[in-house]
Amino acid sequence: MDCYTANWNPLGEETFYRKLELYSMEWGLREDLRDCVVAAAPYGGPIALLRNSRRDKIPGARPLLEIYSSSGLLLASVPWKSGRLVHLGWTAGEDLLCIQEDGTVLVYNLFCEFKRHFSMGNEVLQNHVLEAQVFHTEFGTGVAILTGALRFSLATNIDDLKLRRLPEVPGLQKPPPCWAVLSQDRVTMVLLAVGQELFLLDNTSCSVVEKFCEFNTGIRSPPKQMVWCTRPRSRQRAVVLAWERQLMVVGNSSECIRFVLDEDSHLVPELDGVRILSRTSHEFLHEIPEASQEIFRIASMAPGALLLEAQKEYEKESQKADEYLREIREQQLLPEAVGQCIEAAGYEHEPETQKSLLRAASFGKCFLDKFPPEGFVRMCQDLRVLNAVRDYQIGIPLTFTQYKQLTIEVLLDRLVLRRLYPLAIRICEFLRLPEIQGVSRILAHWACYKVQQKDKSDEEVAQAINQKLGDTAGISYSDIATRAYDCGRAELAIKLLEYEPRSGEQVPLLLKMKRSKLALGKAIESGDTDLVYTVVLHLKNELNRGTFFMTLQNQPVALSLYRQFCRHQERETLKDLYNQDDNHQELGNLHVQGGYCEQRIEGRVAALQNALDEFYKAKNDFAAKATEEQIKLLRLQRHLQEELDKPYLDLSLHDTVATLILDGHHKRAEQLYRDFRIPDKRYWWLKINALATRGDWEEMEKFSKSKKSPIGYLPFVEVAVKHHNRYEAKKYAPRVPPEQRVKAFVLVGDLEQAAEAAIERKNEAEMSLVLARCSAGTDGAVAEKLNRARAQLLKK
């Protein structure tokens, strides 16, 4: 801590840079980095090397593509068997892009497993690739190409490949010594140097760029590499230039910082600095953050610096601690001091320095009443996570700034990509992330990786996955089974689906695997009719007709649902199903329904005749007789319609007879009554209602005298009263039987006769009915008579 500022290097008056060692590399490189194609992913990502590519030390040896962690641990390697490689680069999702001379781009994952490839177009294929760069924008990962024709082409998103050819650069006779891809306001441009001038290429034009500043390095040879270095404090950029044995940091001032390099190095630009790779070391160059500068600057009187000193003196049990603390509190800067120490702890790479600063912050918090603890707790959590992933065995040297930009979700994704499942789960549990976002998601990725292991049997893998995952929330066994099927392990996929509680997730994969019968069983077990329909229709398209019908025979639920579907959509198929089952009753019903869809009467009669035959085969005499009579009625209705020129078709027998009576065709109605053996009571009710509706009271009276009424004569009274003709109703009241006569006289309004009939029957209930209808003004005599009769009846 005493020599903390020893490696600080000033750039200008207020800015300092430092170079700290992240890892001592033990990757055993024999070649210099200049003899390899090198690419390192941002945010402390992996390093890709193609060895033996530029200077073959062993004649005929194949180049070796290797991927290392940032700490130099080998993740994977594979011999390079493709064409001549021009450039390596990493996507935002840590996939490796290998750009070949013919414009083909091969995509590998972290473990050198080939994923896919794409081409940069015919023009690039014809002219070849001279140089290439991989860049990142808000659209995704892009690729820029300089062809042999000295033209630039680029694609801003390799996942949605759309190639753009940029305008020609005037005066460009050879590849530019330096060029870079820039993105501003959603527009991607290429900045390049031609001689002493800078040009900016966009979609439509090539323009000369005015120089912002100029710096003379004093070195005659051009730099081997030149990258941007963001300056968080001043929010400006510096440029880092590398030669074989020298490194230079240049800002927008006339000053620079020079570092001596012991060996050939490779620069990796980061969000808040530059990583420097060499055969033996991995370093990080960055601007000293303001909080760290305020605390550790020599002779600093900043609140954080005083608080740090106070804490150190307190540990020594020195009274100076109180003096420092009093000085801070007198200026009311204690909250600021605590905040500075917490912030500075985040920027430190060494755990001891982090602890020292956090102890100082904790010491200062003790003297504050209302200092919110969330910031301190969150910083402690973040640093524990950062220190865990910076470990040599993990090799992700994230800074606090990069970590916040990357987010914990993306960091977990990167740990999963590296198959570091235990660490990812421990981080989730430590940060108490929701299961669906944290542990469950990671376990699902682990299971998808587990099914790719071919050294264990399907049963062992399925049991291991279920034992680990159990019923963890957010886990989809169907997704894991899908991965197993994609890996060619169909039986394992079926075993995993047994653990999937949702049938709706099981069935689609079983159909994809062509296990349709098993899918049908699962769909029926689920009780979801939509799911059953999905499987049945899939089977219908997959199997021939006979096999399909036989399959349904063994599944009554599916067969029933399919019949229901055919009833609405495919009636002919339903006929085939009933024929196959010899179900003559349902075939007859189907012919009846089909007959009434026919517009022509001949077609309808023919369909009903077919139905009649089926009902006879089914030995359903009632249905056969009803169908036979319906055929007879249809023919009669057609005859009536043709003869009387009035619509009779589609009327029921009842309505046909009623219509004939209403139209005055009494003989024809009588004929139907006899032909169809309509019950007497039904016919009499039908006729008196029709005659009353027609107002043919004379015919109604004649009909009442034709023979003894099977329904009595009260209905005549009721129908006449209903049609507001009490005069006609009175004709039938005396003919009503004694037990109904009181009601009949009440209906026609003859209360005196009603009273006489009630007294004659000596029925108290009937007397009360008549009394209820009597009014005091007009029916007093009738009421008195009834009351006397009731009194005498009660005495007895």
Buried (B, 14 or more C-beta within 10 A) or exposed (E): EEEBBEEBBEBBEEBBBBBEEBBEBEBEBEBBBBBBBBBBBBBBBBBBBBBBBBEEEEEEEEBBBBBBBBBBBEBBBBEBEBEEBBBBBBBBBBBBBBBBBBBBBBBBBBBBEEEEBBBBBEBBBEBBBBBBBBBBBEBBBBBBBBBEEBBBBBBBBBEEBEBEBBBEBEEBEEEBEBBBBBBEEEEBBBBBBBEEEBBBBBEEEBEEEEEEEEBEBEEEEEBBBBBBBBBBBBEEBBBBBBBEEBBBBBBBEEEBBBBEBEEBBBBBBBBBBBBBBBBEBBBBBBBBBBBBBBBBBEEBEBBBBBBBBBBBBBEEEEEEBEEBBEBBBEEEBBBBBBBBBBBBBBBBBEEEBBBBBBBBBBBBBEBEEEBEEEBBEEBBBBBBBBEBBBEBEBBBBBBBBBBEEBEBEBBBBBBBBBBBBEBBBBBBEEBEBEBEBBBBBBBBBBBBBBBBEEEBEBEEBBBBBBEBBEEEEBBBBBBBBBBBBEBEBBBBBBBBBEBBEEBBBBBBBBBEBEBBBBBBBBBBEBEBBEBBBBBBEBBBEEBEEEEBBEBBEEBEBBBEBBBEBBBEEBEEBBBEBBEBEEBBBBBBBBBBEBBEEBEEBEEBBBBBBBBBBBBBBBEBEEBBEBBBBBBEBBEBBBEBBEEBEEEBEEBEBEEBBBBBBBBEBBEBBBBBBEEBEBEEEBBBBBBBBBBBBBEBBEBBBEBBEEEEBEBBBBBBBBBBBEBEBBEBBBBBBEBBEEEBBBBBBBBBEBBEBBBBBBBEBEBEEBBEBBBEBBEEEEBEEBBEBBEEBBEEEEEE
